[in-house]
Amino acid sequence: MIQKLKVAGRIGQSVGYVVYGMNAVARFAGNTVTHVSNGLRNKGLFNVTLTTEGGNVVKELERQTGSQIIDILEQMDNFGITNIDIQKVNAGVTNDNNK
């Protein structure tokens, strides 16, 4: 009986490793497809700085797409963010829109 439980445990562990590996491959493929499609579609990318009312920088995000910025704008009240500075990135050169 114990021998059967050991075999079942090893089979379960093996299945777990296979599923973990498949998950890692799927995540890698998804990230690769996202980066390639962003390059092909020539989507605008932006650097974003999130600050609180007191001027404290909460987070600086680089190379964000327009849809990611929309997600940030929708959730900014949840984290106490009151100011957002957005700069457009062109071919690795930051272009400040305020100038």
Biopython code that builds the backbone (N, CA, C, O; Angstrom):
import numpy as np
from Bio.PDB.StructureBuilder import StructureBuilder

atoms = [
    (1, "MET", "N", (0.824, -1.198, 0.000)),
    (1, "MET", "CA", (0.000, 0.000, 0.000)),
    (1, "MET", "C", (0.867, 1.260, 0.000)),
    (1, "MET", "O", (0.612, 2.193, -0.762)),
    (2, "ILE", "N", (1.878, 1.285, 0.844)),
    (2, "ILE", "CA", (2.754, 2.458, 0.924)),
    (2, "ILE", "C", (3.510, 2.619, -0.386)),
    (2, "ILE", "O", (3.739, 3.737, -0.849)),
    (3, "GLN", "N", (3.896, 1.497, -0.977)),
    (3, "GLN", "CA", (4.620, 1.550, -2.249)),
    (3, "GLN", "C", (3.745, 2.203, -3.333)),
    (3, "GLN", "O", (4.246, 2.980, -4.147)),
    (4, "LYS", "N", (2.460, 1.894, -3.344)),
    (4, "LYS", "CA", (1.554, 2.490, -4.321)),
    (4, "LYS", "C", (1.417, 4.003, -4.096)),
    (4, "LYS", "O", (1.332, 4.772, -5.053)),
    (5, "LEU", "N", (1.398, 4.416, -2.831)),
    (5, "LEU", "CA", (1.312, 5.843, -2.535)),
    (5, "LEU", "C", (2.576, 6.576, -2.978)),
    (5, "LEU", "O", (2.496, 7.701, -3.470)),
    (6, "LYS", "N", (3.734, 5.954, -2.808)),
    (6, "LYS", "CA", (4.983, 6.566, -3.252)),
    (6, "LYS", "C", (5.001, 6.723, -4.764)),
    (6, "LYS", "O", (5.428, 7.758, -5.277)),
    (7, "VAL", "N", (4.539, 5.702, -5.480)),
    (7, "VAL", "CA", (4.486, 5.766, -6.945)),
    (7, "VAL", "C", (3.510, 6.852, -7.377)),
    (7, "VAL", "O", (3.807, 7.630, -8.283)),
    (8, "ALA", "N", (2.343, 6.909, -6.733)),
    (8, "ALA", "CA", (1.348, 7.929, -7.080)),
    (8, "ALA", "C", (1.899, 9.330, -6.792)),
    (8, "ALA", "O", (1.650, 10.260, -7.558)),
    (9, "GLY", "N", (2.639, 9.483, -5.704)),
    (9, "GLY", "CA", (3.237, 10.770, -5.383)),
    (9, "GLY", "C", (4.266, 11.198, -6.410)),
    (9, "GLY", "O", (4.328, 12.368, -6.787)),
    (10, "ARG", "N", (5.068, 10.258, -6.859)),
    (10, "ARG", "CA", (6.071, 10.590, -7.880)),
    (10, "ARG", "C", (5.427, 10.911, -9.220)),
    (10, "ARG", "O", (5.901, 11.785, -9.946)),
    (11, "ILE", "N", (4.359, 10.215, -9.546)),
    (11, "ILE", "CA", (3.637, 10.523, -10.791)),
    (11, "ILE", "C", (3.033, 11.926, -10.694)),
    (11, "ILE", "O", (3.109, 12.706, -11.643)),
    (12, "GLY", "N", (2.439, 12.239, -9.550)),
    (12, "GLY", "CA", (1.866, 13.570, -9.355)),
    (12, "GLY", "C", (2.928, 14.658, -9.426)),
    (12, "GLY", "O", (2.698, 15.723, -9.998)),
    (13, "GLN", "N", (4.091, 14.388, -8.844)),
    (13, "GLN", "CA", (5.188, 15.349, -8.892)),
    (13, "GLN", "C", (5.659, 15.554, -10.330)),
    (13, "GLN", "O", (5.936, 16.681, -10.739)),
    (14, "SER", "N", (5.749, 14.488, -11.083)),
    (14, "SER", "CA", (6.170, 14.587, -12.484)),
    (14, "SER", "C", (5.169, 15.390, -13.296)),
    (14, "SER", "O", (5.558, 16.226, -14.111)),
    (15, "VAL", "N", (3.897, 15.145, -13.081)),
    (15, "VAL", "CA", (2.863, 15.902, -13.795)),
    (15, "VAL", "C", (2.958, 17.378, -13.420)),
    (15, "VAL", "O", (2.792, 18.246, -14.277)),
    (16, "GLY", "N", (3.221, 17.667, -12.154)),
    (16, "GLY", "CA", (3.378, 19.048, -11.715)),
    (16, "GLY", "C", (4.529, 19.745, -12.420)),
    (16, "GLY", "O", (4.397, 20.895, -12.837)),
    (17, "TYR", "N", (5.675, 19.048, -12.558)),
    (17, "TYR", "CA", (6.816, 19.631, -13.262)),
    (17, "TYR", "C", (6.502, 19.885, -14.730)),
    (17, "TYR", "O", (6.907, 20.907, -15.283)),
    (18, "VAL", "N", (5.787, 18.967, -15.360)),
    (18, "VAL", "CA", (5.426, 19.143, -16.772)),
    (18, "VAL", "C", (4.508, 20.350, -16.937)),
    (18, "VAL", "O", (4.702, 21.152, -17.851)),
    (19, "VAL", "N", (3.518, 20.488, -16.069)),
    (19, "VAL", "CA", (2.584, 21.613, -16.154)),
    (19, "VAL", "C", (3.318, 22.924, -15.875)),
    (19, "VAL", "O", (3.059, 23.928, -16.537)),
    (20, "TYR", "N", (4.227, 22.923, -14.904)),
    (20, "TYR", "CA", (5.017, 24.116, -14.604)),
    (20, "TYR", "C", (5.855, 24.528, -15.816)),
    (20, "TYR", "O", (5.932, 25.710, -16.148)),
    (21, "GLY", "N", (6.477, 23.556, -16.468)),
    (21, "GLY", "CA", (7.264, 23.839, -17.670)),
    (21, "GLY", "C", (6.415, 24.388, -18.801)),
    (21, "GLY", "O", (6.814, 25.328, -19.488)),
    (22, "MET", "N", (5.242, 23.800, -18.992)),
    (22, "MET", "CA", (4.345, 24.286, -20.044)),
    (22, "MET", "C", (3.891, 25.709, -19.755)),
    (22, "MET", "O", (3.762, 26.514, -20.678)),
    (23, "ASN", "N", (3.646, 26.031, -18.492)),
    (23, "ASN", "CA", (3.250, 27.379, -18.105)),
    (23, "ASN", "C", (4.366, 28.378, -18.401)),
    (23, "ASN", "O", (4.105, 29.468, -18.908)),
    (24, "ALA", "N", (5.605, 28.011, -18.087)),
    (24, "ALA", "CA", (6.737, 28.904, -18.346)),
    (24, "ALA", "C", (6.908, 29.149, -19.839)),
    (24, "ALA", "O", (7.175, 30.275, -20.257)),
    (25, "VAL", "N", (6.756, 28.105, -20.641)),
    (25, "VAL", "CA", (6.876, 28.254, -22.093)),
    (25, "VAL", "C", (5.754, 29.137, -22.632)),
    (25, "VAL", "O", (5.991, 29.985, -23.491)),
    (26, "ALA", "N", (4.544, 28.943, -22.135)),
    (26, "ALA", "CA", (3.407, 29.749, -22.599)),
    (26, "ALA", "C", (3.599, 31.221, -22.225)),
    (26, "ALA", "O", (3.306, 32.102, -23.034)),
    (27, "ARG", "N", (4.089, 31.503, -21.004)),
    (27, "ARG", "CA", (4.341, 32.878, -20.597)),
    (27, "ARG", "C", (5.416, 33.523, -21.462)),
    (27, "ARG", "O", (5.278, 34.673, -21.878)),
    (28, "PHE", "N", (6.490, 32.779, -21.734)),
    (28, "PHE", "CA", (7.570, 33.293, -22.576)),
    (28, "PHE", "C", (7.054, 33.592, -23.982)),
    (28, "PHE", "O", (7.364, 34.636, -24.555)),
    (29, "ALA", "N", (6.269, 32.673, -24.531)),
    (29, "ALA", "CA", (5.721, 32.873, -25.876)),
    (29, "ALA", "C", (4.787, 34.083, -25.906)),
    (29, "ALA", "O", (4.813, 34.862, -26.859)),
    (30, "GLY", "N", (3.975, 34.243, -24.880)),
    (30, "GLY", "CA", (3.064, 35.385, -24.815)),
    (30, "GLY", "C", (3.808, 36.706, -24.755)),
    (30, "GLY", "O", (3.441, 37.657, -25.445)),
    (31, "ASN", "N", (4.855, 36.774, -23.933)),
    (31, "ASN", "CA", (5.644, 38.004, -23.850)),
    (31, "ASN", "C", (6.347, 38.290, -25.171)),
    (31, "ASN", "O", (6.425, 39.442, -25.596)),
    (32, "THR", "N", (6.855, 37.253, -25.817)),
    (32, "THR", "CA", (7.542, 37.430, -27.094)),
    (32, "THR", "C", (6.576, 37.947, -28.156)),
    (32, "THR", "O", (6.912, 38.860, -28.910)),
    (33, "VAL", "N", (5.394, 37.375, -28.219)),
    (33, "VAL", "CA", (4.394, 37.810, -29.197)),
    (33, "VAL", "C", (3.993, 39.260, -28.939)),
    (33, "VAL", "O", (3.821, 40.033, -29.881)),
    (34, "THR", "N", (3.843, 39.629, -27.670)),
    (34, "THR", "CA", (3.479, 41.012, -27.334)),
    (34, "THR", "C", (4.549, 41.989, -27.803)),
    (34, "THR", "O", (4.234, 43.016, -28.403)),
    (35, "HIS", "N", (5.818, 41.670, -27.529)),
    (35, "HIS", "CA", (6.897, 42.573, -27.931)),
    (35, "HIS", "C", (7.016, 42.662, -29.457)),
    (35, "HIS", "O", (7.240, 43.744, -30.000)),
    (36, "VAL", "N", (6.869, 41.547, -30.133)),
    (36, "VAL", "CA", (6.961, 41.563, -31.594)),
    (36, "VAL", "C", (5.788, 42.339, -32.191)),
    (36, "VAL", "O", (5.976, 43.137, -33.109)),
    (37, "SER", "N", (4.590, 42.110, -31.678)),
    (37, "SER", "CA", (3.423, 42.815, -32.238)),
    (37, "SER", "C", (3.502, 44.315, -31.965)),
    (37, "SER", "O", (3.105, 45.116, -32.811)),
    (38, "ASN", "N", (4.013, 44.708, -30.787)),
    (38, "ASN", "CA", (4.182, 46.143, -30.511)),
    (38, "ASN", "C", (5.165, 46.763, -31.493)),
    (38, "ASN", "O", (4.967, 47.893, -31.938)),
    (39, "GLY", "N", (6.218, 46.038, -31.834)),
    (39, "GLY", "CA", (7.192, 46.549, -32.793)),
    (39, "GLY", "C", (6.621, 46.646, -34.192)),
    (39, "GLY", "O", (6.894, 47.608, -34.910)),
    (40, "LEU", "N", (5.827, 45.655, -34.588)),
    (40, "LEU", "CA", (5.255, 45.658, -35.936)),
    (40, "LEU", "C", (4.177, 46.721, -36.097)),
    (40, "LEU", "O", (4.086, 47.360, -37.145)),
    (41, "ARG", "N", (3.369, 46.915, -35.076)),
    (41, "ARG", "CA", (2.293, 47.892, -35.163)),
    (41, "ARG", "C", (2.786, 49.301, -34.920)),
    (41, "ARG", "O", (2.056, 50.269, -35.135)),
    (42, "ASN", "N", (4.029, 49.418, -34.470)),
    (42, "ASN", "CA", (4.635, 50.726, -34.217)),
    (42, "ASN", "C", (3.777, 51.547, -33.243)),
    (42, "ASN", "O", (3.552, 52.741, -33.439)),
    (43, "LYS", "N", (3.311, 50.871, -32.196)),
    (43, "LYS", "CA", (2.497, 51.546, -31.187)),
    (43, "LYS", "C", (3.346, 52.555, -30.434)),
    (43, "LYS", "O", (4.540, 52.354, -30.216)),
    (44, "GLY", "N", (2.703, 53.639, -30.044)),
    (44, "GLY", "CA", (3.396, 54.620, -29.233)),
    (44, "GLY", "C", (3.667, 54.077, -27.840)),
    (44, "GLY", "O", (2.801, 53.453, -27.228)),
    (45, "LEU", "N", (4.858, 54.315, -27.350)),
    (45, "LEU", "CA", (5.221, 53.902, -26.005)),
    (45, "LEU", "C", (5.505, 55.150, -25.179)),
    (45, "LEU", "O", (5.978, 56.162, -25.695)),
    (46, "PHE", "N", (5.207, 55.058, -23.888)),
    (46, "PHE", "CA", (5.301, 56.213, -23.018)),
    (46, "PHE", "C", (6.001, 55.855, -21.717)),
    (46, "PHE", "O", (5.863, 54.742, -21.210)),
    (47, "ASN", "N", (6.755, 56.811, -21.183)),
    (47, "ASN", "CA", (7.294, 56.709, -19.835)),
    (47, "ASN", "C", (6.346, 57.464, -18.920)),
    (47, "ASN", "O", (5.949, 58.588, -19.227)),
    (48, "VAL", "N", (5.979, 56.853, -17.794)),
    (48, "VAL", "CA", (4.972, 57.415, -16.899)),
    (48, "VAL", "C", (5.562, 57.546, -15.502)),
    (48, "VAL", "O", (6.194, 56.618, -14.998)),
    (49, "THR", "N", (5.351, 58.708, -14.876)),
    (49, "THR", "CA", (5.746, 58.921, -13.490)),
    (49, "THR", "C", (4.499, 59.182, -12.668)),
    (49, "THR", "O", (3.742, 60.104, -12.970)),
    (50, "LEU", "N", (4.273, 58.385, -11.633)),
    (50, "LEU", "CA", (3.105, 58.501, -10.769)),
    (50, "LEU", "C", (3.520, 59.168, -9.469)),
    (50, "LEU", "O", (4.461, 58.723, -8.811)),
    (51, "THR", "N", (2.815, 60.241, -9.092)),
    (51, "THR", "CA", (3.148, 60.962, -7.863)),
    (51, "THR", "C", (1.902, 61.198, -7.025)),
    (51, "THR", "O", (0.782, 61.202, -7.536)),
    (52, "THR", "N", (2.116, 61.393, -5.736)),
    (52, "THR", "CA", (1.020, 61.704, -4.819)),
    (52, "THR", "C", (0.838, 63.216, -4.757)),
    (52, "THR", "O", (1.578, 63.962, -5.398)),
    (53, "GLU", "N", (-0.148, 63.665, -3.984)),
    (53, "GLU", "CA", (-0.442, 65.091, -3.887)),
    (53, "GLU", "C", (0.740, 65.872, -3.311)),
    (53, "GLU", "O", (0.944, 67.032, -3.670)),
    (54, "GLY", "N", (1.512, 65.258, -2.431)),
    (54, "GLY", "CA", (2.658, 65.927, -1.830)),
    (54, "GLY", "C", (3.883, 65.956, -2.736)),
    (54, "GLY", "O", (4.911, 66.514, -2.353)),
    (55, "GLY", "N", (3.800, 65.377, -3.910)),
    (55, "GLY", "CA", (4.918, 65.369, -4.841)),
    (55, "GLY", "C", (5.837, 64.172, -4.686)),
    (55, "GLY", "O", (6.881, 64.108, -5.335)),
    (56, "ASN", "N", (5.464, 63.211, -3.826)),
    (56, "ASN", "CA", (6.268, 62.008, -3.657)),
    (56, "ASN", "C", (6.071, 61.076, -4.849)),
    (56, "ASN", "O", (4.941, 60.753, -5.216)),
    (57, "VAL", "N", (7.174, 60.651, -5.446)),
    (57, "VAL", "CA", (7.092, 59.741, -6.584)),
    (57, "VAL", "C", (6.758, 58.347, -6.068)),
    (57, "VAL", "O", (7.494, 57.780, -5.260)),
    (58, "VAL", "N", (5.637, 57.800, -6.545)),
    (58, "VAL", "CA", (5.210, 56.466, -6.136)),
    (58, "VAL", "C", (5.895, 55.423, -7.004)),
    (58, "VAL", "O", (6.411, 54.426, -6.498)),
    (59, "LYS", "N", (5.897, 55.658, -8.322)),
    (59, "LYS", "CA", (6.472, 54.676, -9.234)),
    (59, "LYS", "C", (6.780, 55.339, -10.563)),
    (59, "LYS", "O", (6.076, 56.250, -10.999)),
    (60, "GLU", "N", (7.843, 54.870, -11.198)),
    (60, "GLU", "CA", (8.182, 55.292, -12.550)),
    (60, "GLU", "C", (8.092, 54.077, -13.460)),
    (60, "GLU", "O", (8.768, 53.071, -13.242)),
    (61, "LEU", "N", (7.257, 54.179, -14.474)),
    (61, "LEU", "CA", (7.042, 53.076, -15.410)),
    (61, "LEU", "C", (7.604, 53.466, -16.767)),
    (61, "LEU", "O", (7.426, 54.599, -17.214)),
    (62, "GLU", "N", (8.281, 52.531, -17.423)),
    (62, "GLU", "CA", (8.871, 52.810, -18.730)),
    (62, "GLU", "C", (8.205, 51.961, -19.804)),
    (62, "GLU", "O", (7.787, 50.829, -19.561)),
    (63, "ARG", "N", (8.118, 52.544, -21.009)),
    (63, "ARG", "CA", (7.653, 51.853, -22.203)),
    (63, "ARG", "C", (6.248, 51.251, -22.020)),
    (63, "ARG", "O", (6.029, 50.065, -22.267)),
    (64, "GLN", "N", (5.312, 52.093, -21.585)),
    (64, "GLN", "CA", (3.927, 51.681, -21.393)),
    (64, "GLN", "C", (3.121, 52.010, -22.642)),
    (64, "GLN", "O", (3.344, 53.043, -23.274)),
    (65, "THR", "N", (2.183, 51.136, -23.000)),
    (65, "THR", "CA", (1.311, 51.382, -24.147)),
    (65, "THR", "C", (0.121, 52.230, -23.705)),
    (65, "THR", "O", (-0.092, 52.451, -22.513)),
    (66, "GLY", "N", (-0.643, 52.698, -24.679)),
    (66, "GLY", "CA", (-1.818, 53.511, -24.378)),
    (66, "GLY", "C", (-2.835, 52.761, -23.536)),
    (66, "GLY", "O", (-3.429, 53.345, -22.630)),
    (67, "SER", "N", (-3.049, 51.483, -23.812)),
    (67, "SER", "CA", (-4.016, 50.716, -23.030)),
    (67, "SER", "C", (-3.540, 50.515, -21.593)),
    (67, "SER", "O", (-4.354, 50.485, -20.670)),
    (68, "GLN", "N", (-2.231, 50.377, -21.397)),
    (68, "GLN", "CA", (-1.714, 50.264, -20.031)),
    (68, "GLN", "C", (-1.908, 51.576, -19.273)),
    (68, "GLN", "O", (-2.192, 51.563, -18.076)),
    (69, "ILE", "N", (-1.756, 52.699, -19.959)),
    (69, "ILE", "CA", (-1.964, 53.999, -19.322)),
    (69, "ILE", "C", (-3.426, 54.173, -18.943)),
    (69, "ILE", "O", (-3.724, 54.723, -17.883)),
    (70, "ILE", "N", (-4.335, 53.718, -19.781)),
    (70, "ILE", "CA", (-5.766, 53.789, -19.460)),
    (70, "ILE", "C", (-6.059, 52.978, -18.202)),
    (70, "ILE", "O", (-6.825, 53.426, -17.347)),
    (71, "ASP", "N", (-5.456, 51.780, -18.073)),
    (71, "ASP", "CA", (-5.635, 50.972, -16.865)),
    (71, "ASP", "C", (-5.132, 51.716, -15.626)),
    (71, "ASP", "O", (-5.766, 51.672, -14.572)),
    (72, "ILE", "N", (-3.994, 52.396, -15.756)),
    (72, "ILE", "CA", (-3.436, 53.165, -14.638)),
    (72, "ILE", "C", (-4.390, 54.290, -14.255)),
    (72, "ILE", "O", (-4.647, 54.510, -13.072)),
    (73, "LEU", "N", (-4.921, 55.010, -15.258)),
    (73, "LEU", "CA", (-5.834, 56.120, -14.987)),
    (73, "LEU", "C", (-7.101, 55.653, -14.281)),
    (73, "LEU", "O", (-7.622, 56.354, -13.414)),
    (74, "GLU", "N", (-7.598, 54.476, -14.646)),
    (74, "GLU", "CA", (-8.817, 53.960, -14.027)),
    (74, "GLU", "C", (-8.599, 53.559, -12.573)),
    (74, "GLU", "O", (-9.540, 53.589, -11.780)),
    (75, "GLN", "N", (-7.365, 53.181, -12.207)),
    (75, "GLN", "CA", (-7.110, 52.678, -10.860)),
    (75, "GLN", "C", (-6.306, 53.631, -9.986)),
    (75, "GLN", "O", (-5.925, 53.262, -8.875)),
    (76, "MET", "N", (-6.038, 54.838, -10.452)),
    (76, "MET", "CA", (-5.166, 55.737, -9.692)),
    (76, "MET", "C", (-5.760, 56.153, -8.354)),
    (76, "MET", "O", (-5.007, 56.394, -7.411)),
    (77, "ASP", "N", (-7.072, 56.244, -8.236)),
    (77, "ASP", "CA", (-7.690, 56.615, -6.959)),
    (77, "ASP", "C", (-7.487, 55.541, -5.898)),
    (77, "ASP", "O", (-7.435, 55.849, -4.707)),
    (78, "ASN", "N", (-7.373, 54.295, -6.314)),
    (78, "ASN", "CA", (-7.203, 53.196, -5.363)),
    (78, "ASN", "C", (-5.864, 53.273, -4.630)),
    (78, "ASN", "O", (-5.730, 52.725, -3.536)),
    (79, "PHE", "N", (-4.876, 53.944, -5.217)),
    (79, "PHE", "CA", (-3.537, 53.977, -4.643)),
    (79, "PHE", "C", (-3.115, 55.370, -4.188)),
    (79, "PHE", "O", (-1.956, 55.568, -3.823)),
    (80, "GLY", "N", (-4.017, 56.327, -4.201)),
    (80, "GLY", "CA", (-3.714, 57.674, -3.728)),
    (80, "GLY", "C", (-2.861, 58.478, -4.697)),
    (80, "GLY", "O", (-2.194, 59.428, -4.288)),
    (81, "ILE", "N", (-2.871, 58.115, -5.964)),
    (81, "ILE", "CA", (-2.088, 58.824, -6.973)),
    (81, "ILE", "C", (-2.918, 60.004, -7.472)),
    (81, "ILE", "O", (-4.071, 59.842, -7.874)),
    (82, "THR", "N", (-2.313, 61.200, -7.439)),
    (82, "THR", "CA", (-3.048, 62.388, -7.877)),
    (82, "THR", "C", (-2.446, 63.021, -9.128)),
    (82, "THR", "O", (-3.144, 63.742, -9.842)),
    (83, "ASN", "N", (-1.172, 62.769, -9.409)),
    (83, "ASN", "CA", (-0.515, 63.380, -10.565)),
    (83, "ASN", "C", (0.161, 62.305, -11.407)),
    (83, "ASN", "O", (0.746, 61.353, -10.889)),
    (84, "ILE", "N", (0.063, 62.489, -12.719)),
    (84, "ILE", "CA", (0.713, 61.565, -13.656)),
    (84, "ILE", "C", (1.449, 62.393, -14.699)),
    (84, "ILE", "O", (0.869, 63.276, -15.332)),
    (85, "ASP", "N", (2.734, 62.097, -14.869)),
    (85, "ASP", "CA", (3.540, 62.744, -15.902)),
    (85, "ASP", "C", (3.793, 61.707, -16.993)),
    (85, "ASP", "O", (4.331, 60.635, -16.719)),
    (86, "ILE", "N", (3.409, 62.022, -18.226)),
    (86, "ILE", "CA", (3.526, 61.089, -19.340)),
    (86, "ILE", "C", (4.457, 61.691, -20.380)),
    (86, "ILE", "O", (4.267, 62.828, -20.812)),
    (87, "GLN", "N", (5.465, 60.924, -20.779)),
    (87, "GLN", "CA", (6.390, 61.344, -21.828)),
    (87, "GLN", "C", (6.403, 60.298, -22.927)),
    (87, "GLN", "O", (6.485, 59.102, -22.650)),
    (88, "LYS", "N", (6.324, 60.742, -24.166)),
    (88, "LYS", "CA", (6.343, 59.832, -25.309)),
    (88, "LYS", "C", (7.778, 59.392, -25.597)),
    (88, "LYS", "O", (8.711, 60.193, -25.531)),
    (89, "VAL", "N", (7.938, 58.109, -25.916)),
    (89, "VAL", "CA", (9.244, 57.545, -26.241)),
    (89, "VAL", "C", (9.272, 57.284, -27.740)),
    (89, "VAL", "O", (8.413, 56.577, -28.267)),
    (90, "ASN", "N", (10.271, 57.860, -28.437)),
    (90, "ASN", "CA", (10.418, 57.643, -29.876)),
    (90, "ASN", "C", (11.766, 56.997, -30.158)),
    (90, "ASN", "O", (12.806, 57.633, -29.987)),
    (91, "ALA", "N", (11.758, 55.750, -30.586)),
    (91, "ALA", "CA", (12.961, 55.024, -30.989)),
    (91, "ALA", "C", (14.070, 55.150, -29.947)),
    (91, "ALA", "O", (15.227, 55.394, -30.291)),
    (92, "GLY", "N", (13.716, 54.985, -28.678)),
    (92, "GLY", "CA", (14.698, 55.029, -27.612)),
    (92, "GLY", "C", (15.027, 56.419, -27.135)),
    (92, "GLY", "O", (15.798, 56.558, -26.185)),
    (93, "VAL", "N", (14.475, 57.481, -27.754)),
    (93, "VAL", "CA", (14.721, 58.869, -27.350)),
    (93, "VAL", "C", (13.457, 59.397, -26.701)),
    (93, "VAL", "O", (12.376, 59.308, -27.284)),
    (94, "THR", "N", (13.579, 59.943, -25.507)),
    (94, "THR", "CA", (12.414, 60.489, -24.814)),
    (94, "THR", "C", (12.115, 61.875, -25.354)),
    (94, "THR", "O", (13.006, 62.716, -25.464)),
    (95, "ASN", "N", (10.830, 62.109, -25.697)),
    (95, "ASN", "CA", (10.369, 63.375, -26.210)),
    (95, "ASN", "C", (9.402, 63.970, -25.205)),
    (95, "ASN", "O", (8.303, 63.447, -25.017)),
    (96, "ASP", "N", (9.800, 65.069, -24.550)),
    (96, "ASP", "CA", (8.931, 65.700, -23.569)),
    (96, "ASP", "C", (7.870, 66.516, -24.295)),
    (96, "ASP", "O", (8.203, 67.419, -25.062)),
    (97, "ASN", "N", (6.594, 66.209, -24.061)),
    (97, "ASN", "CA", (5.499, 66.887, -24.755)),
    (97, "ASN", "C", (5.283, 68.307, -24.243)),
    (97, "ASN", "O", (4.559, 69.080, -24.871)),
    (98, "ASN", "N", (5.898, 68.664, -23.113)),
    (98, "ASN", "CA", (5.705, 70.007, -22.569)),
    (98, "ASN", "C", (6.495, 71.062, -23.314)),
    (98, "ASN", "O", (6.234, 72.250, -23.121)),
    (99, "LYS", "N", (7.438, 70.694, -24.147)),
    (99, "LYS", "CA", (8.283, 71.668, -24.851)),
    (99, "LYS", "C", (7.712, 72.041, -26.184)),
    (99, "LYS", "O", (8.299, 72.849, -26.903)),
]
sb = StructureBuilder()
sb.init_structure("model")
sb.init_model(0)
sb.init_chain("A")
sb.init_seg("    ")
for serial, (resi, resn, name, xyz) in enumerate(atoms, 1):
    if name == "N":
        sb.init_residue(resn, " ", resi, " ")
    sb.init_atom(name, np.array(xyz, "f"), 0.0, 1.0, " ", f" {name:<3s}", serial, name[0])
structure = sb.get_structure()
